[in-house]
Structure formats: structure tokens, C-alpha cells
Amino acid sequence: MDHLTEKFAKLGVDSAPGQEGLQKQEVLPLEGDPIPGVPVDFSHGDVDAHKPIPGSLETFAAGYEAGGCQAYTEYRGKGTVRRYLAEKLAGFSGAPVDPDTELILTPGTQGALFLAMGSLIAPGDKVAIIEPDYFANRKLVEFFDGELVPVPIRWQDTEHYSGLDLEALEQAFQAGVKLFLYSNPNNPTGVIYSPQEVSAIGRLAKRYNVAVIADELYSRQLFDPDLPYTHLRALEEKPDALITIIGPSKTESLSGFRLGVAYGSAPIITRMEKLQAIVSLRAAGYCQSAYLNWFSEPQGWLEARVADHRAIRDDLLAVIAKYPGCWARPTEGGSYLFLRLPKLKVTIGQFVKLCRAQAAVTVTPGTEFGPQFTDWVRLNFSQDRKAAVDAVDRLCRMAQRYQA
């Protein structure tokens, strides 16, 4: 296999959110009768289950009516939108943002991640990632010909923090890592990093001159108001090269607009703009209007939305607890549960397909987040509450059916 063929093979999309239609047909080791129920796709959130931010449609329509001035913005995004977001994000994250030099609008946070990694990884560079963490991190490191350096979190053995292995992180930095990525809250486990852990990341990255990408996509959806959340960029001791990624997505039910933001070190933002100019030109021009509803929701709207997701999370955890061998740690933020299954007599890839075929439930296999997670699946619980509860019950029944 030549280098390019191998590179793109590693980007496999069959298990990615929304890609269930690409699953290849194969003979599955079916046992028992189908378990009927409403189809639920836990590989991504259901934007129909929760209404978007009020006024989003009207703001989008106004952008459309504005015509060319909205369709063809600067590559890094329309100036008025960037100035609005710079003020909002500065207040949210606790550190100032220059809208002209330190912020870029992107086609979703996935676009921001691609641009940031493409701007920071040279062939052969060592890149530290958390395991488990967002599956695209691993794939993009390999795509840009970087060298993966996994750093574990011990989230199964801790409460109220990630369990980041700080000794392993420092050893990775000492070994010559150039870039470190982490999501906070973590995707897929839903844990957040304690103030001490984030401070250690900043201190070590500064000491060893490591660039950092902090994916904070779900940092508005936190379930315990008494549990502190720390933005790395707000700390006094932080890396010289730091990019923070965020966007309106599952929490706001605006995923379909494909809106992301990256903000941080000006030289990296400039690189990202140059890369975006040849990849997608800009975040979709008309859609940029919808940024203006974000962080300006009606009073109490965000709190109600977070409470809705917390209620779904709690209901799903109660179902999971009823089934021997099934376990998930209560999440502290975000829209994901990482569900450990009992040992199965089929592979995790087969089990995922069996669940879809026999129980109308789609989940993401744990091996997308690290090769060792062969007994895990990820669920995005931003769904209709009743449908999600019923679907998780079917999923756990399937786990009992195919238990080794």
C-alpha cells in the first residue's frame, strides 16, 4: 500500500457520526428476535429534539437578505461578527481577545481543529493526545504525518476530575512533543479537568515550549455549578502557542449551521486563515449571521437547556445501572456517555452493527477513541428523552444477549 492510500485509509468514516448509511453489508451472527423500538442514532445529536436558540432563523434570513456583503466575508470571518464574538468570548473565558488578530470563524469546530492542527504539525512531529479523546485528533495527527504520543486519563477511578496522568504528560513533553491536544469536557467520557490539572498543563507546556489546542466545544454545558471549570487561556502561566476551539453545536441545537471559532495566538490564527483560504475560503457566509444569537440567548434559556440534558443523562444512567456488566461514569459536561459493556462474544464492530440491525440503535464503537477500548461504545444523549431511554434499554439488552 502506497503512502497516500494508507494515509486516507486511516481516515475511515464508516463509524463517524451520520455515516451509518455507509456501513457495509455482511453476514452477522444474529441471535434472538429483533427488539422493536423507535430508531435512535446516538452517533450524533438529534437537532430536532431541542429547539435552536430563539431568533436563529430570523437572524440567518437577515444575513441571506444582506446578499453579497454577507456571502463573501473576509477569510477569517465578517468583522462585525468577530468583534461581537471577541467581546463575548473574552468575558466567557476570562482573558481578552483581539478580534482582528486572534480570532477566526470556521466551518464548524471540526474545521477549526483541522486548520489548527494543519498549522502546527510538521511531518515527524511528536503530538500528544489524550486517550480516550475525540476520534478526529488521532486521525488528523496521522494524516499530517505526525507521531502519536498517547497520554492516559484514569477517569474510571476518579470523581470530579479527569485523572490525567501528569507524570506521563511530562514524560511526553520531555521526549520532544511539539503539540498537545485535549477536549474539556472530554469527548467521549464527559469528565472535566480540575483547576490543578489545567494549571499543570499550562505550566508544563510553558516549560517545555509545547503548543496546545484546547477543544472547549461543550464548556457551556456543565452539570454541576459547584464544580469549577478552568479555561487554560485565563491562567497566568500558559503556553506561548495556544488555540482554544468552541462553537454553537449540540447545546444550542445549531449543529446544522456548521459554525466554529478558534481564538488564541495571533501567528497561528494567521496560518489558519491562509489554510482556510484554500480549503473552504470561509465559514459559510450567510450562516455567519447566526453567530449573533450565540451568547445572547434569552434569560434562563441556557440554564433550561442544560437542565434538560442533565435529566436525560440521569435517566440513561439509571437504565444502565440495572444491567450487570454495563457501566458509565456520570458525566460532568457535554452530551456524551462512554458506556462500558460486559465482555462480548462478538467484536465491538460486529456488536455495533448488530445493535443497528436488531434493535434500531446506532452507537459509535469505543475503538474510535483508542484501540484498547474494545468493550466500550459512545452515546450522544442530546436526543428526545423518552426515545433515548428506550433505546439505551434496548442497547443494554443487546449487550446481555451477546455477552460472552
C-alpha positions as MATLAB code, in Angstrom:
seq = 'MDHLTEKFAKLGVDSAPGQEGLQKQEVLPLEGDPIPGVPVDFSHGDVDAHKPIPGSLETFAAGYEAGGCQAYTEYRGKGTVRRYLAEKLAGFSGAPVDPDTELILTPGTQGALFLAMGSLIAPGDKVAIIEPDYFANRKLVEFFDGELVPVPIRWQDTEHYSGLDLEALEQAFQAGVKLFLYSNPNNPTGVIYSPQEVSAIGRLAKRYNVAVIADELYSRQLFDPDLPYTHLRALEEKPDALITIIGPSKTESLSGFRLGVAYGSAPIITRMEKLQAIVSLRAAGYCQSAYLNWFSEPQGWLEARVADHRAIRDDLLAVIAKYPGCWARPTEGGSYLFLRLPKLKVTIGQFVKLCRAQAAVTVTPGTEFGPQFTDWVRLNFSQDRKAAVDAVDRLCRMAQRYQA';
ca = [
       0.000    0.000    0.000;
       1.486    3.356   -1.010;
       1.749    6.247    1.456;
      -1.254    8.218    0.206;
      -3.511    5.171    0.087;
      -2.504    4.270    3.629;
      -2.965    7.851    4.837;
      -6.533    8.086    3.558;
      -7.380    4.564    4.694;
      -6.706    5.696    8.262;
      -9.367    8.394    7.862;
     -12.078    5.704    7.646;
     -15.519    7.277    8.026;
     -17.792    4.253    8.351;
     -18.170    4.740   12.124;
     -18.270    8.538   12.043;
     -21.443   10.413   13.077;
     -24.111   10.399   10.397;
     -22.307    7.789    8.304;
     -24.343    4.736    9.276;
     -25.661    4.515    5.710;
     -22.140    3.660    4.531;
     -21.883    0.555    6.673;
     -21.033   -2.450    4.542;
     -23.450   -5.332    4.432;
     -22.131   -8.514    5.961;
     -23.427  -11.738    7.431;
     -23.890  -11.098   11.154;
     -24.091  -13.713   13.913;
     -27.734  -12.920   14.689;
     -29.269  -14.336   17.863;
     -32.829  -13.931   19.093;
     -35.655  -11.874   17.701;
     -35.453   -8.166   16.877;
     -36.065   -5.814   19.794;
     -38.590   -3.298   18.439;
     -38.404    0.406   19.108;
     -38.105    3.853   17.586;
     -34.746    4.160   15.744;
     -32.255    6.312   17.646;
     -28.878    7.406   16.324;
     -26.558    8.041   19.269;
     -23.593    8.668   16.946;
     -24.624   12.336   16.858;
     -27.149   14.639   18.490;
     -30.738   14.973   17.318;
     -31.141   18.649   16.468;
     -34.903   18.071   16.094;
     -35.213   17.052   19.757;
     -34.319   20.501   21.133;
     -35.166   23.805   19.504;
     -32.310   26.099   18.393;
     -31.580   29.424   20.041;
     -34.661   31.657   19.640;
     -34.324   34.035   16.699;
     -31.717   31.942   14.850;
     -33.842   31.513   11.752;
     -34.674   35.221   11.577;
     -31.022   36.220   12.001;
     -29.975   33.749    9.317;
     -32.660   35.132    6.981;
     -31.372   38.660    7.577;
     -27.902   37.502    6.576;
     -29.318   35.996    3.412;
     -31.129   39.231    2.594;
     -27.884   41.169    3.095;
     -26.593   39.459   -0.018;
     -23.027   39.665   -1.234;
     -21.590   41.534    1.733;
     -22.596   38.577    3.897;
     -21.855   35.828    1.372;
     -18.275   36.968    0.693;
     -16.765   37.952    4.009;
     -13.086   38.103    4.870;
     -11.494   34.675    5.017;
     -11.346   34.831    8.816;
     -14.972   35.969    9.018;
     -17.055   39.115    8.925;
     -15.564   41.898   11.025;
     -18.749   42.822   12.872;
     -19.305   39.188   13.842;
     -15.696   38.777   15.006;
     -15.921   41.897   17.150;
     -19.154   40.672   18.717;
     -17.684   37.244   19.449;
     -14.385   38.610   20.751;
     -16.225   40.520   23.459;
     -18.457   37.558   24.362;
     -15.626   35.004   24.399;
     -13.352   37.270   26.410;
     -16.000   37.511   29.096;
     -16.680   33.784   28.941;
     -13.075   32.587   29.073;
     -11.628   35.256   31.346;
      -8.986   36.728   29.017;
      -9.126   39.425   26.306;
      -9.442   38.529   22.616;
      -8.334   40.774   19.755;
     -10.998   40.353   17.036;
      -8.623   41.402   14.268;
      -5.620   39.191   15.036;
      -6.668   36.466   17.492;
      -9.938   35.032   16.198;
     -11.156   33.152   13.123;
     -14.598   31.823   12.181;
     -14.530   28.292   10.749;
     -16.882   25.722    9.164;
     -17.741   24.053   12.464;
     -15.315   23.193   15.230;
     -14.191   20.290   13.063;
     -12.952   22.875   10.573;
     -11.203   24.754   13.371;
      -9.495   21.561   14.519;
      -8.255   20.753   11.005;
      -6.922   24.259   10.474;
      -5.214   24.423   13.874;
      -3.572   21.016   13.517;
      -2.584   21.741    9.927;
      -0.942   24.941   11.131;
       1.009   23.270   13.937;
       2.082   19.788   12.774;
       5.062   19.173   10.507;
       5.905   15.656    9.254;
       7.597   13.697   12.027;
       6.468   15.994   14.863;
       5.501   14.250   18.079;
       1.936   15.089   19.076;
       0.485   14.145   22.470;
      -3.201   13.223   22.631;
      -5.388   12.056   25.477;
      -6.765    8.510   25.453;
      -9.680    8.379   25.221;
     -10.411   11.626   23.415;
     -12.151   12.887   20.277;
     -11.525   10.404   17.461;
     -10.547   13.038   14.871;
      -7.485   14.024   16.922;
      -5.812   10.674   16.291;
      -6.797   10.579   12.627;
      -5.562   14.099   11.898;
      -2.212   13.556   13.621;
      -1.653   10.568   11.346;
      -2.957   12.444    8.297;
      -0.446   15.254    8.845;
       2.321   12.631    9.295;
       2.824   13.374   12.966;
       3.863   10.798   15.553;
       1.180    9.929   18.114;
       2.115   10.027   21.797;
      -0.908    8.848   23.862;
      -1.371   10.133   27.421;
      -3.989    8.325   29.540;
      -6.689    9.669   31.804;
      -7.852    7.477   34.724;
     -11.453    8.663   34.652;
     -12.781    5.261   35.745;
     -11.024    5.576   39.107;
     -11.693    9.224   39.948;
     -14.529   11.578   40.814;
     -14.960   15.203   39.756;
     -11.794   15.367   37.664;
     -10.268   13.592   34.682;
      -7.488   11.634   36.355;
      -4.937   12.965   33.869;
      -1.611   11.121   34.225;
       0.599   14.161   34.782;
       3.752   12.056   35.026;
       3.067   10.557   31.586;
       2.285   14.045   30.236;
       5.603   15.461   31.439;
       7.492   12.448   30.095;
       5.852   13.019   26.718;
       6.862   16.686   26.759;
      10.413   15.765   27.799;
      10.570   13.337   24.862;
      10.118   16.190   22.391;
       6.360   16.594   21.901;
       5.590   19.723   19.868;
       1.793   19.844   20.268;
      -0.713   18.670   22.863;
      -4.472   18.350   22.279;
      -7.245   17.815   24.790;
     -11.013   18.323   24.944;
     -12.582   19.798   28.078;
     -15.189   18.463   28.814;
     -13.664   15.291   27.445;
     -15.273   13.638   24.446;
     -16.229   10.753   24.922;
     -16.207   10.421   28.735;
     -17.827   13.746   29.692;
     -15.326   14.420   32.510;
     -13.799   17.845   33.062;
     -10.259   18.715   34.078;
      -9.729   20.079   37.586;
      -8.117   23.514   38.098;
      -4.981   21.705   39.273;
      -4.861   19.577   36.120;
      -5.349   22.547   33.771;
      -2.737   24.534   35.703;
      -0.301   21.635   35.326;
      -0.964   21.508   31.582;
      -0.205   25.220   31.294;
       2.904   25.048   33.477;
       4.387   22.018   31.682;
       3.553   23.328   28.199;
       5.243   26.628   29.056;
       8.311   24.895   30.491;
       8.815   22.591   27.509;
       7.646   25.029   24.803;
       4.723   22.844   23.706;
       1.832   24.288   21.695;
      -1.654   23.416   22.955;
      -5.059   23.085   21.320;
      -7.863   23.207   23.908;
     -11.160   21.935   22.496;
     -13.859   23.539   24.666;
     -16.854   22.800   22.458;
     -19.050   21.679   25.366;
     -17.794   24.097   28.005;
     -21.173   25.861   28.226;
     -22.961   22.612   29.093;
     -21.766   21.843   32.623;
     -23.989   19.934   35.013;
     -22.632   20.817   38.471;
     -22.465   24.579   39.135;
     -20.293   23.921   42.198;
     -17.638   22.112   40.194;
     -15.046   24.634   38.916;
     -14.226   24.803   35.214;
     -10.856   26.280   34.210;
     -10.048   27.905   30.873;
      -6.359   27.393   30.143;
      -6.111   30.738   28.346;
      -7.174   32.595   31.509;
      -4.218   31.317   33.559;
      -1.145   33.432   34.176;
       1.167   30.519   33.330;
       0.166   29.141   29.939;
       1.852   28.118   26.668;
       3.048   30.779   24.256;
       1.226   28.977   21.429;
      -2.373   28.266   22.459;
      -5.551   27.877   20.428;
      -8.987   27.452   22.011;
     -11.820   25.965   19.956;
     -15.541   26.414   20.614;
     -18.770   26.767   18.670;
     -22.574   26.642   18.883;
     -23.452   22.985   18.440;
     -25.379   20.336   20.436;
     -26.070   22.604   23.400;
     -27.640   25.241   21.154;
     -29.027   22.817   18.508;
     -27.189   24.771   15.823;
     -25.013   21.916   14.519;
     -26.538   22.199   11.059;
     -25.187   25.718   10.608;
     -21.602   24.368   10.828;
     -20.236   27.237   12.924;
     -16.947   27.135   14.802;
     -14.491   29.591   16.329;
     -10.787   29.358   17.053;
      -9.096   32.058   19.120;
      -5.652   32.499   20.578;
      -2.086   33.098   19.411;
      -2.105   35.585   16.537;
       0.632   33.902   14.408;
      -1.281   30.612   14.449;
      -4.583   32.324   13.601;
      -2.828   33.889   10.583;
      -1.646   30.459    9.431;
      -5.147   29.098    9.893;
      -6.585   31.901    7.771;
      -4.169   31.127    4.942;
      -5.053   27.441    5.094;
      -8.786   28.152    5.236;
      -8.433   30.388    2.169;
      -7.536   27.362    0.058;
      -9.694   24.751    1.824;
     -13.122   26.358    2.252;
     -12.498   30.104    1.766;
     -14.506   30.988    4.904;
     -17.205   29.838    7.272;
     -20.445   29.799    5.238;
     -21.224   33.473    4.690;
     -24.967   33.514    5.288;
     -24.626   31.181    8.286;
     -22.199   33.585    9.960;
     -25.224   35.721   10.846;
     -26.370   33.067   13.328;
     -23.296   33.679   15.491;
     -25.039   36.844   16.656;
     -27.630   34.815   18.619;
     -24.955   32.806   20.429;
     -24.160   34.058   23.948;
     -27.212   36.342   23.675;
     -29.899   33.795   24.470;
     -32.963   34.899   26.449;
     -32.507   34.898   30.215;
     -32.764   31.374   31.608;
     -32.681   29.684   28.210;
     -29.218   28.129   28.570;
     -29.882   27.002   32.139;
     -33.066   25.255   30.995;
     -31.267   23.606   28.102;
     -28.514   22.276   30.371;
     -31.131   21.017   32.840;
     -32.888   19.150   30.021;
     -29.662   17.388   29.082;
     -28.837   16.620   32.696;
     -32.254   14.965   33.099;
     -31.651   12.794   30.027;
     -28.198   11.865   31.335;
     -29.617   10.849   34.708;
     -32.358    8.728   33.145;
     -29.852    6.897   30.934;
     -27.500    6.236   33.844;
     -30.409    4.754   35.794;
     -31.168    2.362   32.943;
     -27.522    1.367   32.551;
     -27.212    0.630   36.282;
     -29.905   -2.060   36.009;
     -27.834   -4.264   33.713;
     -24.930   -6.338   35.081;
     -21.642   -5.581   33.365;
     -22.795   -2.237   31.943;
     -21.267    0.914   33.448;
     -20.796    4.594   32.689;
     -19.368    7.305   34.905;
     -21.739   10.220   35.478;
     -20.655   12.945   33.099;
     -19.753   16.427   34.291;
     -20.350   18.200   30.990;
     -21.097   17.766   27.315;
     -23.521   15.435   25.576;
     -21.741   12.081   25.751;
     -21.725    8.886   27.787;
     -18.898    6.384   27.379;
     -20.545    3.056   28.118;
     -18.544    0.014   29.160;
     -20.138   -3.264   28.121;
     -19.677   -6.741   29.528;
     -17.244   -8.971   27.635;
     -18.879   -9.881   24.337;
     -18.636  -12.979   22.163;
     -18.560  -10.776   19.064;
     -16.212   -7.934   18.151;
     -17.218   -4.398   19.067;
     -17.573   -3.653   15.349;
     -19.982   -6.552   14.931;
     -21.878   -5.574   18.063;
     -22.446   -2.039   16.776;
     -23.860   -3.429   13.538;
     -25.995   -5.963   15.411;
     -27.495   -3.192   17.524;
     -28.481   -1.285   14.434;
     -29.876   -4.395   12.695;
     -31.737   -5.928   15.649;
     -32.530   -3.009   17.953;
     -32.582    0.093   15.710;
     -29.865    1.708   17.851;
     -26.764    3.348   16.360;
     -23.712    3.960   18.557;
     -20.035    4.714   17.982;
     -17.572    1.892   18.797;
     -15.080    2.655   21.544;
     -12.166    1.742   19.300;
     -12.679    5.071   17.541;
     -11.231    6.684   20.684;
      -8.308    4.329   21.200;
      -7.548    0.767   20.058;
      -7.779   -0.565   23.618;
     -11.453    0.373   24.099;
     -12.837   -2.850   22.635;
     -15.622   -3.147   25.236;
     -16.929    0.415   25.007;
     -19.409    2.449   22.956;
     -20.100    6.179   22.925;
     -23.564    7.691   23.053;
     -24.534   11.268   22.270;
     -27.518   11.795   24.573;
     -28.679   15.077   23.047;
     -31.850   13.252   21.987;
     -35.559   13.020   22.632;
     -35.697   11.967   26.277;
     -38.172    9.066   26.037;
     -36.711    7.730   22.801;
     -33.204    7.826   24.286;
     -34.246    5.963   27.449;
     -35.959    3.233   25.435;
     -33.008    2.947   23.062;
     -30.437    2.586   25.857;
     -32.577   -0.147   27.406;
     -32.524   -1.994   24.071;
     -28.771   -1.442   23.797;
     -28.149   -2.954   27.229;
     -30.442   -5.881   26.432;
     -28.358   -6.496   23.330;
     -25.226   -6.474   25.493;
     -26.764   -9.192   27.679;
     -27.763  -11.193   24.595;
     -24.245  -11.184   23.148;
     -22.355  -11.392   26.426;
     -19.507  -13.917   26.390;
];
